Amino acid sequence: MTNFVAYNIEDLRRIAKRKLPRGLFEYIDLGAEDYIALINNRQVYKKLKLKNRVLVDVSERSCSTKIFGTNLKMPFGISPTASAGITWFGGEILLAKAAQRMGVVCTAATSAVTPLDEIYEAAGGEHLWFQLYMWNDKELRSRFVERIRDVGYKTLVVTVDGPVGANREHNNRNGYSMPLRYSSRMAGDVLARPGWIFRVLLRQYLRRGAFKKENYPAELGKKLSDMSVKQGQSHTKPDSQCWDDIKRIQDIWPGNLLIKGLYSSEDAVLAAKHGLHGVILSNHGGRYVDNAPSPLQITAETRAAVGKDFMIAIDSGPRRGSDIIKAVACGADLVMSGRPTLYGCAAAGEDGAYRALEIFYEEMDRTMAQLGLNSISDIGPQIFWNPPHWAYPPH
């Protein structure tokens, strides 16, 4: 057990900042361009005020819910996060184990630095989903989907908001890339964190070799350009993707299929019409389109557009248990976030990631009691005081 104290997600963030090399921390922590979307993702949660009902017996309250037939301790999931393994050796496995312990969803990422089969062997099951990027090469993509299926994953999340790479200027300034390239600035940042060298870097080199995207086929690895590598991107996110590509995946994927990265009710309606099992409203944590609205701002209108039976998850911005309640009140079935458990993993490995989940649960449970709520079904827009127009579904 690693000794650390964290009372909230911000505490974990501060610990992570102390422990990670600057370029790696900023890769996780920051967004695109001027950070407009990144900042707005938090501001909209803070704008929603809650009103309580008193003298309600909440002694039997529960935060539990069910998604795709799987019982969850709370309506929360870990978003797919590339390169969790740079925060702690085997970070992707540690995130999955922490989620399994808590009883929530974890989504393993295509860009992980740990092979997808190792993640599944360590913490596979109904709580573990997998995220897919839409590669240009349709044959490679189909073979990869078949591999994910054969390993045992039952829910596939297709990220669709990256037809071109994001403009993350801090990565260029810091010299961050994946695979890691040790520019003078990056080398200086790494040497300033000797604990990270022994805790992560040396273990990585001794057991796996250099950091790399372990799930990428060799054919794609060879196509990474110098320019795209400098930006931490690659030519594997095609600008030609369309709904026909989703149909090809549906033809070979037998499980639950969602798309992630939309923030318009129109696209959610199309997803339902195309037979998907749900959507994840997301602006990629403010890491792609810098003037994007927060997914929270379009949740209510999306719920109204697709009806009550279509699964809506939402990520980008949650930092408190009360944020989960706010998102559910707007119409979300599941609330997801990536940075909090990365901060936790950087702070203390699996224990740190679990602590992040524990914080969300404790805060959600406490807030439900304070508001007079006994179950997820009790949560609705009636809990808001003087809400903005976007918090209520349109009539």
N, C-alpha and C positions, 0 to 999 in steps of 0.2 A: 504494500500500500504506500503510495507516494504521499508525503506530507505536504498539504497545501490547504489554504483557506479561501473559499470563494462564496460570497453571499448572493451574488447575482452574475448575470452574463458579462457585465462590464468588468467585474473583477477578473473573470477568466480572460477577457480581452487584454487587460493590462498585464497579466502574467505572461500571456502569449507574446506580447510585444517585447517583454524583457528577454524571453528565451529564444525567439527566432531571429535569424539574420534579417536586417531591414528589408531587403528586396523580397524575401519570402513572405514576411509579414504583410507588406504592402500589397503583394500579389493577392493575398487572401482578403485583406481588409478594405481595399479601395475599389473604386468603380471606373467608369469610362469618363474621359474628357473632364468636364467641370464638376462632376459628382452631383449633378442636379437630381437625377433619379435616385441616387444612393441616399441623399439627404431627405428627399421627399418620402421615400419608403418608410422612414421613421416618423416624420412629421405627421403623416396622416393618421397613424395609430395614436399619436399623442393628442390629436385634435378630438378624438371621440371620447366623450365623457359618459360615465356610467351612473345610473341611479339604482338605488337599492329598494328592496321591499323587506320590511322588518317583521319580527314575530312570526317567522316561517321556520318550521321544524326542518333543519338541514342535517340532522344527525345521520341520515342514511344516504347522503349525497354520493354521487359517483361521477367521475370524469370519463368513464369508459365509453367506447363506441365500437362500431363494427364497420370495416371497409373490405369489400369483396369477400365477405364471409369470415374475415379474420378479426378476432377480438383484439382491440387496442386499449391500453390502459388510459390513454387520452388521445384526442384527435390530432396527433402530431407525428411528423415524419422528418427524417434527415434528408435534405435535398442532395442530389448528386453533386459531389465536389471533387474536382480534378486535383490530383496530387496530394491527397490527404497524407500520403506516406512521407511527405517532406516535413510534416509537423512532428511526427514520431515514427520510428521504424515500424512498418506494418500498419500504418495509420488506418488504412481502409478496413482492415480486419478488426481493428480495435473499435472503430465506429459501429461496425455491424454487430460486434459482441455487446457493446453498450446498449444498442437499440434492442437487441434480443433480451438482455437482462431487464430492461424497463418495460418491454412489451409494446414497442412502437415500430414504425416503419423505418427502414434505412435503404437508401437507393445507391447501389454501387455504380461507379462511373466508368464509361468507356476509357477515359483518359487516366485511369488509376495507374499508379506505379506498382501495383500488386496484381497478379493475374486473377481474372474473374473466377476461375475454378478454385483457387486457394481461398478467396473470400467466402465462397459458398461452402466449401468444406469446413471452414472454421465456424461459420454462423449462418448457414443456409436455412431455408424454411419460408413460411408464408410471410414473415416480416421483412424478408430481404427482396427488394426489387432490383432491376437493372436498367440503366440508362444508356440509350443508343444515340450516337451521332450519325447523321445521314451522309455516308461517304459517297463520293462521286461514282466510284466503281460499283455498279449494281451487283455484279457477281460476287465481289468481295463482301459487300454488305449482306447479301443473302446467306453466304456461308457463315458469316459472323452471327447473324440472327439464329441460324440453326445451331451454332455452337452454344450460344446463350441458352437456348431451349434445351439442348441435350445435357448441359451441366445441371439443370434443374430449376432454374428461375421460372416463376409463374406469372410475374407481372413485368411488362416491358414499357419503359417510358422513353418516347422518342423526342429528343430535343430538336425543335424546328426553328429557333430564333437566331440561328447563326449562319445565314447564307454567305456572309463575308465576315472576316475577322473584326473584332472590336478594337477601338482606338483607346488603349490603356497606356497613356503616356508615361506613367510612373514605371511600368515594366521596362520601357526603353531607357529611361534615365538610370534605373537600377541595374540594367544588364540582365534582367531576369528572362529566362527561356526554359523550355523543357524539350529536349534534354538540357540540363544545367550547363551553361558555359561560363567559365570562371574568368570574367573580365576583371580588370584591376579593382573596379568598384565592388563587384560581387565578391571577389576574394577578400577584400577588406572587411565587408559586412560579415562574411562567414568567420573570419579570424577573430572578430570582435565578440563572437558567441562560441567560446570553446566548449561549453556544455552541450550545445547542439551538435558540434563536431563528434563528440564521443557518444552522445545519446542516439544520434540519427545517422550522420554521414558515414562514420566508420563502420557501423553495423550494416548499412546499406551496401557499401563496397565489399565488405567481407562476405556477405551472404548472397548478394544479387548482382554486384557490379554497379556501374553508373546508373543514376536515376534515368528512367525512360518510361514511355507510355507502354506498359507491358502488354496491353490488349490489342495494340495496333499491328496488323500484319506487316511483314517485312516489306511487301510491295509498297505500302503506304509510307513507311518510314523513310524509304529512299526518295520519296517525292517532296519531302519537307524542304521548303526553300529557305535561303538564308534570311530573306526579309521577313517571312512569316515566323520563323523560329525566334527572331529578335523580339517579336511581339507576343511570343507565347502562343501563336496560332499555327495553323497549317492549311494547306489546300484540300482539306478533307471535309469541309463544310460547304457544299456546293450551292451556287446561286441559281441552279437549275431545278432545285427540288420542288415538287408539286404533290397534289393529292394522289396522283398515280403511284408515287413512291410509297405512300402509306398503304395503298391497296396491295402492292407487291409484298409488303411486310405482313399484312393480314393473311395473305395466302399461305404463309408458312409458319405464322405464330399462332399457337393454339390457346394461349392464355389471355390474361387481361392486357389490353393495349391502351395506352394513354399518349397524348402529345403534350409537351411542355414548352412554354416560351411564348404563349399568346396572351394578349391583353386587350382583346376585343370580343364582345358578345357575338358578333357576326361569325368569327372563326369558331367559337365554341358551338354554335348552331350547326355549322358545317361538319364539325367533328362528330356530333351526335348523328347527323344524317348519314355520315359515312360509316356508322356502326362502331365507333370507338367506345370504350367503356368509361371514358372520363377525360378530363383535361386538367392540366396544372397551369393556372394563371400565374405568370411569372415574367418579370422584366430582367431576369438573370441577376437579381440582386443589384441592379443598377450598373451592370457590367457591359451592357451592349448599347442600347439606344439611350442616350443621356437625357433626352427630354420625354421619356416614356412616363405615363402615369403609373402610380402604384397599383399593383393588382387588386389591393383592397378597395381602390376607388371604383373598380368596375365589377366587383363581385356581385353586388345586389342586382345590377342590370343583367348580368350574365345568368344568374339564377332565374330571373324572371323570363329570360329568353329561352332557356333550355328545359324549364320545368323542374319539379322537385325530385325526380327519380334519376337524373343524370349526375354522375359523380363529379364534383368540383373540388379540386385541391387548390391551395393558394400558397405561394412562397414569396420571398423578398421582403425582409424587414422585421419579422417578429423577434422581439427580445425579452418579452415578459409573458408570464402565464396569462395575464389579462389580455394580451394581444391575441392569444388563441381564442378567447371568449369573444372578443370583438369581431374577429374574422368569421367565426361560426354564426354570430348574430347577423352578419351581412349576407350569409348564405353558403359559406364554405362547409364542406364535409370533413376536410382534412387540412391542417395548417402545416407548412413545411418551412424549413430554414436550414442553411448550410454553415454559415460562419460560426454560430454559437458552439457547435460541437467540434469544429476545427480549433477554435480558441481553447476549448477544454482539452482536446487531444494534445495540443502544443504544451498545455500547462502540466498535464499529468497522464498522458496516454489514455488507456481505457477508463481509468478512474475519473479523469478529467472530463472525458466525453460523457460518461454516465452522470457526473455532477451537473453538467449543463442540462441534461434531460430531467434530472431530479429537481433542479431549480424551476424549470418550466412546470413540472407537475405540482410542486408545492405551491407555487404562486397561483396556478389555475385553481387548485382545490380551495385555497384560502379565499380567492376572489369570488368563487361560486358561493361559498358560505356567506360571505359579506353581502352579496347581492340577493340572497334568498333563493338560490337556484339549486335544484336537487339532481338534475340530469342534463345531458346534452339537449334533449328535446325541449327543455325549459328555456333554452337560450334563443332569443330572437331580437328583432330591432326594438322591442318594447323596453330593453334594458338601457337604451341610449337616452341621454338628456340633450335636448336641442341639437339633434344630429345634422350634419350637412346633407344636402339632397341626395348625394350618391350612396348614403348608408341605407336608404330605403329602396326596395324594388319599385320600379315605375308601375303605375296602374295602367 
